[in-house]
Amino acid sequence: MENWWEKTIRAVTLELPAADIKRIDIREIVKRLAGYGVNTLNIFAISYWPGGAAFYKSSLAPVHPDLGDRDLLEMAIDEAHRQGMKAVAYVNTLWGDRDKLEKHSEWAQRRIDGKITTWEPNLTTVAMCPNTGYRDYVLKVVEEIGHNYDVDGFYFDEPCFQSWCNCQSCRQAFARQVGEELPTR
C-alpha cells in the first residue's frame, strides 16, 4: 500500500462554514481544485460554526441548518476520489452547540469565575472540555464518519482548551494528579 502522506501534499481545506451552504456546488469546486494541482482535500465534516454542526447526515451531531437533503461530505469525497485526490475529514473537536450544553452542562469549559467559555452571549458555539464525556461523544462521531464514508484520513482541529478550564472534571483531575486544588490565579 502506498503511503500517500509521505509524498508532496498540495492540500486545500474546504472551509464550509464560510460558504453559502444552500447554493454551493461542491463537485465543481473539487473539479476546479484538481485542475490547479491540488491532490488532498481537507473537507469539513464537523464544523466549529455553528457549534459542532455536521455537513453530512449525522445521527449524532447536529446537522447544519442549511444542508437540506444534501450530504456535502459524501459529495466532496466522491468527487475528490474521481479526480484522483485524497479526502481527509475535518473534525472540530472543541466547539459544541446550545443543545449539547443544555443536555450536558458538565461538558462545557469554564472560566475562573465559573462562566461558560463561548464565542457569544447566546451560546450558539460553546467550548467543550476534553476531560469530560464530550471526548467520548467526539470519538463516536469519528467512528460514524469512518464507518460511513470513504475518508483517507482525519484532521482533528483544536483538541485543546480555549485557555484553560475550571470545570468540575478538570478540578477533580488536577487534584488527583497533583494533590492540590486547581489554581485560579
C-alpha positions in Angstrom: 0.0 0.0 0.0 1.2 3.5 -0.9 1.9 5.9 2.0 0.4 8.9 0.2 1.0 11.1 3.2 4.8 10.7 2.8 4.7 12.3 -0.7 4.3 16.0 -1.5 0.8 17.1 -0.5 -0.9 20.1 -2.2 -3.9 20.5 0.1 -6.8 22.8 0.3 -9.4 23.0 3.1 -13.0 23.3 2.1 -14.0 25.5 4.9 -17.7 25.1 4.6 -18.8 27.5 7.4 -17.7 30.4 5.1 -19.8 29.1 2.2 -23.4 29.6 1.1 -24.4 26.0 2.0 -27.8 26.2 0.2 -26.1 27.0 -3.1 -22.6 25.7 -3.0 -21.6 23.5 -6.0 -19.1 21.2 -4.1 -18.4 19.0 -7.1 -17.5 21.9 -9.4 -15.2 23.3 -6.7 -13.4 20.0 -6.3 -13.0 19.6 -10.1 -11.5 23.1 -10.3 -9.1 22.4 -7.4 -7.9 19.2 -9.1 -7.2 21.3 -12.2 -5.0 23.5 -10.1 -2.9 20.5 -8.9 -4.5 20.0 -5.5 -4.1 16.4 -4.5 -5.6 16.4 -1.0 -8.8 17.9 0.3 -9.5 18.6 3.9 -13.3 18.6 4.0 -15.3 20.0 6.8 -17.3 17.2 8.4 -17.9 18.7 11.8 -17.7 22.5 12.0 -16.7 25.0 14.6 -19.5 27.3 13.4 -22.3 26.9 14.2 -21.1 24.8 17.2 -20.3 21.3 16.1 -22.6 21.3 13.0 -22.3 18.4 10.6 -22.1 18.8 6.9 -23.2 15.2 6.4 -26.3 13.2 7.5 -25.1 12.6 11.1 -27.2 10.6 13.5 -25.1 12.1 16.4 -24.0 15.6 15.6 -26.4 18.5 14.8 -26.8 18.8 11.1 -26.0 22.2 9.6 -29.4 24.0 9.3 -28.8 24.9 5.7 -27.8 21.4 4.5 -31.3 20.3 3.4 -31.3 16.8 1.9 -27.7 17.1 0.7 -24.6 15.4 2.1 -21.6 17.7 1.3 -19.1 15.4 2.9 -20.2 12.5 0.7 -20.3 14.7 -2.4 -16.8 16.1 -1.8 -15.3 12.7 -1.0 -16.8 11.1 -4.1 -15.7 13.9 -6.4 -12.2 14.0 -4.8 -11.7 10.3 -5.5 -13.0 10.7 -9.0 -10.4 13.3 -9.5 -7.6 11.2 -8.0 -7.4 13.2 -4.8 -7.3 12.1 -1.2 -10.1 13.1 1.1 -9.5 14.0 4.7 -12.4 14.6 7.1 -12.0 17.8 9.1 -13.4 17.3 12.6 -13.7 20.2 15.1 -13.1 18.7 18.5 -13.7 21.8 20.6 -16.9 23.6 19.8 -20.4 22.4 20.7 -23.8 23.9 20.4 -26.5 25.2 22.8 -28.4 21.9 22.7 -25.3 19.9 23.7 -24.8 22.4 26.6 -28.4 22.1 27.7 -28.1 18.3 27.7 -24.6 18.1 29.2 -23.8 21.3 31.0 -20.9 19.5 32.7 -19.1 19.2 29.3 -18.6 23.0 29.0 -15.3 24.6 29.6 -15.5 27.1 32.4 -13.6 30.2 33.1 -12.1 31.2 36.5 -15.5 32.7 37.6 -17.3 29.5 36.5 -18.9 31.1 33.5 -19.1 29.1 30.2 -16.4 29.7 27.6 -18.2 30.8 24.4 -18.0 33.0 21.4 -21.1 34.9 22.0 -23.7 35.5 24.7 -26.5 33.4 23.0 -24.3 30.3 23.4 -24.6 29.1 19.8 -21.0 27.9 20.0 -19.6 26.7 23.3 -16.1 25.4 24.1 -16.4 21.8 25.4 -13.9 20.2 27.8 -11.9 17.2 26.5 -11.7 15.9 30.1 -15.5 15.2 30.2 -17.9 12.8 28.4 -17.5 15.2 25.4 -14.4 13.3 24.4 -16.4 10.1 24.1 -19.0 11.9 22.0 -16.3 13.1 19.6 -14.9 9.6 19.3 -18.4 8.3 18.4 -18.8 11.0 15.7 -15.4 10.0 14.3 -16.4 6.3 14.3 -19.7 7.3 12.5 -17.7 9.1 9.8 -15.1 6.4 9.5 -17.8 3.7 9.1 -20.0 5.6 6.7 -17.6 7.5 4.5 -14.5 6.5 2.4 -12.2 9.0 4.0 -8.4 8.7 3.6 -7.7 10.3 7.0 -8.9 12.7 9.6 -7.8 16.2 10.6 -8.7 16.9 14.3 -8.8 20.7 14.9 -8.4 22.3 18.3 -8.2 19.3 20.6 -7.5 21.8 23.4 -8.7 24.3 25.9 -9.5 27.9 24.9 -7.1 29.0 27.6 -7.6 26.6 30.5 -10.6 25.1 32.1 -12.1 25.4 35.6 -14.9 22.8 35.2 -15.5 20.1 37.8 -13.8 17.4 35.7 -10.6 19.5 35.4 -10.6 20.4 39.0 -11.0 16.8 40.1 -8.3 15.6 37.6 -5.9 18.2 38.8 -6.5 17.4 42.5 -6.0 13.6 41.7 -2.8 14.2 39.8 -1.2 17.0 41.8 -2.7 16.6 45.2 -3.8 20.3 45.3 -6.7 22.4 44.2 -6.6 23.8 40.6 -5.0 27.3 40.9 -7.2 30.1 39.8 -4.6 32.8 39.9 
